[in-house]
Amino acid sequence: MSENTPINNEVPEAMTDLLNTADKQQCSQKFTIDYILSKIEELSQNQEFLLTDMLSKLEKLKSGGPGDVGTQGIALAIAEIVKARTSNTQKLIALYEKMYNDLSASEAQKNTPQQQVVQEMTQILKSGSADPEQRRVAFELLVCMFTK
């Protein structure tokens, strides 16, 4: 029995490592820029449906005349639903915006050092404020990078 103890201790650690790796991979695969853009589009469509549905319900309300607080209460409740849904949608969009910015930043960080040099040298060449010597050096560096 004592021979099995080391194996038993290694198995849970290996499983934990495997699960942690799988969770990270699923998150990185699921949360992409395309995913975020699709969720924002979905929110837009849901919001449009909600507004159409609520306007339809308001149109169907029939007032019982002056002092009909029941119909007024229903109309106010519908207005509150729309306000709450709009507020939630704005918060979700803010969250998706942050996720988009984070993913965009992480994509930018994935650039290799060579890509970063190319981007910086291209900026120097495009810049009207760089002096001729800086532009010449930037151009020569780019030529050397692509001719090797």
Biotite code that builds the C-alpha atoms (Angstrom):
import biotite.structure as struc

atoms = struc.array([
    struc.Atom([0.000, 0.000, 0.000], chain_id="A", res_id=1, res_name="MET", atom_name="CA", element="C"),
    struc.Atom([2.802, 2.413, 0.773], chain_id="A", res_id=2, res_name="SER", atom_name="CA", element="C"),
    struc.Atom([4.026, 1.849, -2.815], chain_id="A", res_id=3, res_name="GLU", atom_name="CA", element="C"),
    struc.Atom([0.827, 3.417, -4.178], chain_id="A", res_id=4, res_name="ASN", atom_name="CA", element="C"),
    struc.Atom([1.075, 6.588, -2.123], chain_id="A", res_id=5, res_name="THR", atom_name="CA", element="C"),
    struc.Atom([3.427, 8.512, -4.479], chain_id="A", res_id=6, res_name="PRO", atom_name="CA", element="C"),
    struc.Atom([1.246, 7.697, -7.481], chain_id="A", res_id=7, res_name="ILE", atom_name="CA", element="C"),
    struc.Atom([-1.905, 8.769, -5.675], chain_id="A", res_id=8, res_name="ASN", atom_name="CA", element="C"),
    struc.Atom([-0.323, 12.116, -4.799], chain_id="A", res_id=9, res_name="ASN", atom_name="CA", element="C"),
    struc.Atom([0.861, 12.704, -8.363], chain_id="A", res_id=10, res_name="GLU", atom_name="CA", element="C"),
    struc.Atom([-2.480, 11.973, -10.007], chain_id="A", res_id=11, res_name="VAL", atom_name="CA", element="C"),
    struc.Atom([-4.462, 14.789, -8.339], chain_id="A", res_id=12, res_name="PRO", atom_name="CA", element="C"),
    struc.Atom([-1.681, 17.275, -9.107], chain_id="A", res_id=13, res_name="GLU", atom_name="CA", element="C"),
    struc.Atom([-1.569, 16.171, -12.726], chain_id="A", res_id=14, res_name="ALA", atom_name="CA", element="C"),
    struc.Atom([-5.363, 16.421, -12.995], chain_id="A", res_id=15, res_name="MET", atom_name="CA", element="C"),
    struc.Atom([-5.337, 19.906, -11.458], chain_id="A", res_id=16, res_name="THR", atom_name="CA", element="C"),
    struc.Atom([-2.667, 21.043, -13.907], chain_id="A", res_id=17, res_name="ASP", atom_name="CA", element="C"),
    struc.Atom([-4.609, 19.544, -16.804], chain_id="A", res_id=18, res_name="LEU", atom_name="CA", element="C"),
    struc.Atom([-7.859, 21.212, -15.733], chain_id="A", res_id=19, res_name="LEU", atom_name="CA", element="C"),
    struc.Atom([-6.176, 24.586, -15.238], chain_id="A", res_id=20, res_name="ASN", atom_name="CA", element="C"),
    struc.Atom([-4.599, 24.372, -18.685], chain_id="A", res_id=21, res_name="THR", atom_name="CA", element="C"),
    struc.Atom([-7.908, 23.336, -20.256], chain_id="A", res_id=22, res_name="ALA", atom_name="CA", element="C"),
    struc.Atom([-9.751, 26.239, -18.583], chain_id="A", res_id=23, res_name="ASP", atom_name="CA", element="C"),
    struc.Atom([-7.199, 28.751, -19.852], chain_id="A", res_id=24, res_name="LYS", atom_name="CA", element="C"),
    struc.Atom([-7.374, 27.329, -23.375], chain_id="A", res_id=25, res_name="GLN", atom_name="CA", element="C"),
    struc.Atom([-11.174, 27.419, -23.399], chain_id="A", res_id=26, res_name="GLN", atom_name="CA", element="C"),
    struc.Atom([-11.195, 31.027, -22.211], chain_id="A", res_id=27, res_name="CYS", atom_name="CA", element="C"),
    struc.Atom([-8.637, 32.143, -24.767], chain_id="A", res_id=28, res_name="SER", atom_name="CA", element="C"),
    struc.Atom([-10.503, 30.316, -27.542], chain_id="A", res_id=29, res_name="GLN", atom_name="CA", element="C"),
    struc.Atom([-13.921, 31.606, -26.519], chain_id="A", res_id=30, res_name="LYS", atom_name="CA", element="C"),
    struc.Atom([-13.085, 35.241, -25.906], chain_id="A", res_id=31, res_name="PHE", atom_name="CA", element="C"),
    struc.Atom([-11.951, 36.509, -29.258], chain_id="A", res_id=32, res_name="THR", atom_name="CA", element="C"),
    struc.Atom([-12.595, 39.803, -30.959], chain_id="A", res_id=33, res_name="ILE", atom_name="CA", element="C"),
    struc.Atom([-15.073, 38.105, -33.291], chain_id="A", res_id=34, res_name="ASP", atom_name="CA", element="C"),
    struc.Atom([-16.913, 36.641, -30.298], chain_id="A", res_id=35, res_name="TYR", atom_name="CA", element="C"),
    struc.Atom([-17.185, 40.046, -28.650], chain_id="A", res_id=36, res_name="ILE", atom_name="CA", element="C"),
    struc.Atom([-18.404, 41.708, -31.836], chain_id="A", res_id=37, res_name="LEU", atom_name="CA", element="C"),
    struc.Atom([-21.029, 38.993, -32.292], chain_id="A", res_id=38, res_name="SER", atom_name="CA", element="C"),
    struc.Atom([-22.237, 39.489, -28.707], chain_id="A", res_id=39, res_name="LYS", atom_name="CA", element="C"),
    struc.Atom([-22.551, 43.239, -29.273], chain_id="A", res_id=40, res_name="ILE", atom_name="CA", element="C"),
    struc.Atom([-24.554, 42.563, -32.450], chain_id="A", res_id=41, res_name="GLU", atom_name="CA", element="C"),
    struc.Atom([-26.743, 40.148, -30.495], chain_id="A", res_id=42, res_name="GLU", atom_name="CA", element="C"),
    struc.Atom([-27.349, 42.819, -27.839], chain_id="A", res_id=43, res_name="LEU", atom_name="CA", element="C"),
    struc.Atom([-28.326, 45.282, -30.529], chain_id="A", res_id=44, res_name="SER", atom_name="CA", element="C"),
    struc.Atom([-30.850, 42.863, -32.021], chain_id="A", res_id=45, res_name="GLN", atom_name="CA", element="C"),
    struc.Atom([-32.270, 42.000, -28.593], chain_id="A", res_id=46, res_name="ASN", atom_name="CA", element="C"),
    struc.Atom([-32.620, 45.670, -27.723], chain_id="A", res_id=47, res_name="GLN", atom_name="CA", element="C"),
    struc.Atom([-34.405, 46.339, -31.001], chain_id="A", res_id=48, res_name="GLU", atom_name="CA", element="C"),
    struc.Atom([-36.788, 43.434, -30.344], chain_id="A", res_id=49, res_name="PHE", atom_name="CA", element="C"),
    struc.Atom([-37.434, 44.640, -26.791], chain_id="A", res_id=50, res_name="LEU", atom_name="CA", element="C"),
    struc.Atom([-38.286, 48.151, -27.942], chain_id="A", res_id=51, res_name="LEU", atom_name="CA", element="C"),
    struc.Atom([-40.559, 46.861, -30.710], chain_id="A", res_id=52, res_name="THR", atom_name="CA", element="C"),
    struc.Atom([-42.284, 44.496, -28.287], chain_id="A", res_id=53, res_name="ASP", atom_name="CA", element="C"),
    struc.Atom([-42.772, 47.144, -25.606], chain_id="A", res_id=54, res_name="MET", atom_name="CA", element="C"),
    struc.Atom([-44.110, 49.691, -28.106], chain_id="A", res_id=55, res_name="LEU", atom_name="CA", element="C"),
    struc.Atom([-46.545, 47.061, -29.349], chain_id="A", res_id=56, res_name="SER", atom_name="CA", element="C"),
    struc.Atom([-47.753, 46.472, -25.799], chain_id="A", res_id=57, res_name="LYS", atom_name="CA", element="C"),
    struc.Atom([-48.160, 50.202, -25.224], chain_id="A", res_id=58, res_name="LEU", atom_name="CA", element="C"),
    struc.Atom([-50.197, 50.529, -28.424], chain_id="A", res_id=59, res_name="GLU", atom_name="CA", element="C"),
    struc.Atom([-52.535, 47.745, -27.286], chain_id="A", res_id=60, res_name="LYS", atom_name="CA", element="C"),
    struc.Atom([-53.284, 49.435, -23.959], chain_id="A", res_id=61, res_name="LEU", atom_name="CA", element="C"),
    struc.Atom([-56.762, 50.878, -23.812], chain_id="A", res_id=62, res_name="LYS", atom_name="CA", element="C"),
    struc.Atom([-57.432, 53.617, -21.352], chain_id="A", res_id=63, res_name="SER", atom_name="CA", element="C"),
    struc.Atom([-60.589, 53.373, -19.298], chain_id="A", res_id=64, res_name="GLY", atom_name="CA", element="C"),
    struc.Atom([-60.871, 57.129, -19.277], chain_id="A", res_id=65, res_name="GLY", atom_name="CA", element="C"),
    struc.Atom([-59.717, 59.799, -16.858], chain_id="A", res_id=66, res_name="PRO", atom_name="CA", element="C"),
    struc.Atom([-58.389, 58.419, -13.615], chain_id="A", res_id=67, res_name="GLY", atom_name="CA", element="C"),
    struc.Atom([-57.572, 54.961, -15.066], chain_id="A", res_id=68, res_name="ASP", atom_name="CA", element="C"),
    struc.Atom([-54.589, 54.281, -12.844], chain_id="A", res_id=69, res_name="VAL", atom_name="CA", element="C"),
    struc.Atom([-54.402, 50.625, -13.931], chain_id="A", res_id=70, res_name="GLY", atom_name="CA", element="C"),
    struc.Atom([-53.466, 51.454, -17.512], chain_id="A", res_id=71, res_name="THR", atom_name="CA", element="C"),
    struc.Atom([-51.162, 54.213, -16.322], chain_id="A", res_id=72, res_name="GLN", atom_name="CA", element="C"),
    struc.Atom([-49.464, 51.739, -13.970], chain_id="A", res_id=73, res_name="GLY", atom_name="CA", element="C"),
    struc.Atom([-48.944, 49.243, -16.788], chain_id="A", res_id=74, res_name="ILE", atom_name="CA", element="C"),
    struc.Atom([-47.467, 51.967, -19.007], chain_id="A", res_id=75, res_name="ALA", atom_name="CA", element="C"),
    struc.Atom([-45.117, 53.067, -16.223], chain_id="A", res_id=76, res_name="LEU", atom_name="CA", element="C"),
    struc.Atom([-44.072, 49.458, -15.613], chain_id="A", res_id=77, res_name="ALA", atom_name="CA", element="C"),
    struc.Atom([-43.277, 49.019, -19.297], chain_id="A", res_id=78, res_name="ILE", atom_name="CA", element="C"),
    struc.Atom([-41.207, 52.216, -19.196], chain_id="A", res_id=79, res_name="ALA", atom_name="CA", element="C"),
    struc.Atom([-39.279, 50.906, -16.172], chain_id="A", res_id=80, res_name="GLU", atom_name="CA", element="C"),
    struc.Atom([-38.601, 47.602, -17.951], chain_id="A", res_id=81, res_name="ILE", atom_name="CA", element="C"),
    struc.Atom([-37.178, 49.454, -20.942], chain_id="A", res_id=82, res_name="VAL", atom_name="CA", element="C"),
    struc.Atom([-35.026, 51.677, -18.691], chain_id="A", res_id=83, res_name="LYS", atom_name="CA", element="C"),
    struc.Atom([-33.663, 48.682, -16.764], chain_id="A", res_id=84, res_name="ALA", atom_name="CA", element="C"),
    struc.Atom([-32.946, 46.715, -19.933], chain_id="A", res_id=85, res_name="ARG", atom_name="CA", element="C"),
    struc.Atom([-31.243, 49.706, -21.529], chain_id="A", res_id=86, res_name="THR", atom_name="CA", element="C"),
    struc.Atom([-29.093, 50.202, -18.446], chain_id="A", res_id=87, res_name="SER", atom_name="CA", element="C"),
    struc.Atom([-28.078, 46.525, -18.429], chain_id="A", res_id=88, res_name="ASN", atom_name="CA", element="C"),
    struc.Atom([-27.291, 46.674, -22.132], chain_id="A", res_id=89, res_name="THR", atom_name="CA", element="C"),
    struc.Atom([-25.077, 49.730, -21.607], chain_id="A", res_id=90, res_name="GLN", atom_name="CA", element="C"),
    struc.Atom([-23.191, 47.916, -18.839], chain_id="A", res_id=91, res_name="LYS", atom_name="CA", element="C"),
    struc.Atom([-22.705, 44.838, -21.019], chain_id="A", res_id=92, res_name="LEU", atom_name="CA", element="C"),
    struc.Atom([-21.446, 46.977, -23.871], chain_id="A", res_id=93, res_name="ILE", atom_name="CA", element="C"),
    struc.Atom([-18.969, 48.654, -21.505], chain_id="A", res_id=94, res_name="ALA", atom_name="CA", element="C"),
    struc.Atom([-17.794, 45.206, -20.395], chain_id="A", res_id=95, res_name="LEU", atom_name="CA", element="C"),
    struc.Atom([-17.441, 44.001, -23.992], chain_id="A", res_id=96, res_name="TYR", atom_name="CA", element="C"),
    struc.Atom([-15.593, 47.218, -24.835], chain_id="A", res_id=97, res_name="GLU", atom_name="CA", element="C"),
    struc.Atom([-13.091, 46.541, -22.054], chain_id="A", res_id=98, res_name="LYS", atom_name="CA", element="C"),
    struc.Atom([-12.690, 42.940, -23.183], chain_id="A", res_id=99, res_name="MET", atom_name="CA", element="C"),
    struc.Atom([-12.184, 44.127, -26.766], chain_id="A", res_id=100, res_name="TYR", atom_name="CA", element="C"),
    struc.Atom([-9.539, 46.629, -25.662], chain_id="A", res_id=101, res_name="ASN", atom_name="CA", element="C"),
    struc.Atom([-7.782, 43.972, -23.571], chain_id="A", res_id=102, res_name="ASP", atom_name="CA", element="C"),
    struc.Atom([-7.796, 41.495, -26.466], chain_id="A", res_id=103, res_name="LEU", atom_name="CA", element="C"),
    struc.Atom([-6.601, 44.160, -28.893], chain_id="A", res_id=104, res_name="SER", atom_name="CA", element="C"),
    struc.Atom([-3.752, 45.032, -26.546], chain_id="A", res_id=105, res_name="ALA", atom_name="CA", element="C"),
    struc.Atom([-2.792, 41.378, -26.125], chain_id="A", res_id=106, res_name="SER", atom_name="CA", element="C"),
    struc.Atom([-2.858, 40.937, -29.911], chain_id="A", res_id=107, res_name="GLU", atom_name="CA", element="C"),
    struc.Atom([-0.540, 43.929, -30.256], chain_id="A", res_id=108, res_name="ALA", atom_name="CA", element="C"),
    struc.Atom([1.818, 42.434, -27.671], chain_id="A", res_id=109, res_name="GLN", atom_name="CA", element="C"),
    struc.Atom([2.057, 39.256, -29.743], chain_id="A", res_id=110, res_name="LYS", atom_name="CA", element="C"),
    struc.Atom([4.017, 41.165, -32.374], chain_id="A", res_id=111, res_name="ASN", atom_name="CA", element="C"),
    struc.Atom([7.528, 39.867, -32.740], chain_id="A", res_id=112, res_name="THR", atom_name="CA", element="C"),
    struc.Atom([10.412, 42.266, -32.135], chain_id="A", res_id=113, res_name="PRO", atom_name="CA", element="C"),
    struc.Atom([10.967, 42.374, -35.898], chain_id="A", res_id=114, res_name="GLN", atom_name="CA", element="C"),
    struc.Atom([7.349, 43.399, -36.476], chain_id="A", res_id=115, res_name="GLN", atom_name="CA", element="C"),
    struc.Atom([7.683, 46.096, -33.856], chain_id="A", res_id=116, res_name="GLN", atom_name="CA", element="C"),
    struc.Atom([10.836, 47.428, -35.508], chain_id="A", res_id=117, res_name="VAL", atom_name="CA", element="C"),
    struc.Atom([9.093, 47.447, -38.888], chain_id="A", res_id=118, res_name="VAL", atom_name="CA", element="C"),
    struc.Atom([6.145, 49.344, -37.392], chain_id="A", res_id=119, res_name="GLN", atom_name="CA", element="C"),
    struc.Atom([8.396, 51.900, -35.727], chain_id="A", res_id=120, res_name="GLU", atom_name="CA", element="C"),
    struc.Atom([10.538, 52.415, -38.831], chain_id="A", res_id=121, res_name="MET", atom_name="CA", element="C"),
    struc.Atom([7.415, 52.759, -40.970], chain_id="A", res_id=122, res_name="THR", atom_name="CA", element="C"),
    struc.Atom([6.120, 55.422, -38.586], chain_id="A", res_id=123, res_name="GLN", atom_name="CA", element="C"),
    struc.Atom([9.408, 57.304, -38.892], chain_id="A", res_id=124, res_name="ILE", atom_name="CA", element="C"),
    struc.Atom([9.224, 57.149, -42.675], chain_id="A", res_id=125, res_name="LEU", atom_name="CA", element="C"),
    struc.Atom([5.598, 58.344, -42.665], chain_id="A", res_id=126, res_name="LYS", atom_name="CA", element="C"),
    struc.Atom([6.322, 61.079, -40.161], chain_id="A", res_id=127, res_name="SER", atom_name="CA", element="C"),
    struc.Atom([6.845, 64.494, -41.605], chain_id="A", res_id=128, res_name="GLY", atom_name="CA", element="C"),
    struc.Atom([8.713, 65.599, -38.486], chain_id="A", res_id=129, res_name="SER", atom_name="CA", element="C"),
    struc.Atom([11.603, 63.106, -38.792], chain_id="A", res_id=130, res_name="ALA", atom_name="CA", element="C"),
    struc.Atom([14.825, 64.622, -40.101], chain_id="A", res_id=131, res_name="ASP", atom_name="CA", element="C"),
    struc.Atom([16.377, 63.260, -43.324], chain_id="A", res_id=132, res_name="PRO", atom_name="CA", element="C"),
    struc.Atom([19.059, 61.322, -41.422], chain_id="A", res_id=133, res_name="GLU", atom_name="CA", element="C"),
    struc.Atom([16.454, 59.489, -39.304], chain_id="A", res_id=134, res_name="GLN", atom_name="CA", element="C"),
    struc.Atom([14.473, 58.664, -42.432], chain_id="A", res_id=135, res_name="ARG", atom_name="CA", element="C"),
    struc.Atom([17.598, 57.360, -44.206], chain_id="A", res_id=136, res_name="ARG", atom_name="CA", element="C"),
    struc.Atom([18.548, 55.130, -41.249], chain_id="A", res_id=137, res_name="VAL", atom_name="CA", element="C"),
    struc.Atom([14.991, 53.826, -40.938], chain_id="A", res_id=138, res_name="ALA", atom_name="CA", element="C"),
    struc.Atom([14.872, 53.037, -44.649], chain_id="A", res_id=139, res_name="PHE", atom_name="CA", element="C"),
    struc.Atom([18.269, 51.269, -44.587], chain_id="A", res_id=140, res_name="GLU", atom_name="CA", element="C"),
    struc.Atom([17.236, 49.233, -41.558], chain_id="A", res_id=141, res_name="LEU", atom_name="CA", element="C"),
    struc.Atom([14.048, 48.097, -43.304], chain_id="A", res_id=142, res_name="LEU", atom_name="CA", element="C"),
    struc.Atom([15.994, 47.197, -46.446], chain_id="A", res_id=143, res_name="VAL", atom_name="CA", element="C"),
    struc.Atom([18.480, 45.157, -44.401], chain_id="A", res_id=144, res_name="CYS", atom_name="CA", element="C"),
    struc.Atom([15.695, 43.338, -42.562], chain_id="A", res_id=145, res_name="MET", atom_name="CA", element="C"),
    struc.Atom([13.962, 42.269, -45.769], chain_id="A", res_id=146, res_name="PHE", atom_name="CA", element="C"),
    struc.Atom([17.039, 41.401, -47.806], chain_id="A", res_id=147, res_name="THR", atom_name="CA", element="C"),
    struc.Atom([18.535, 38.945, -45.312], chain_id="A", res_id=148, res_name="LYS", atom_name="CA", element="C"),
])
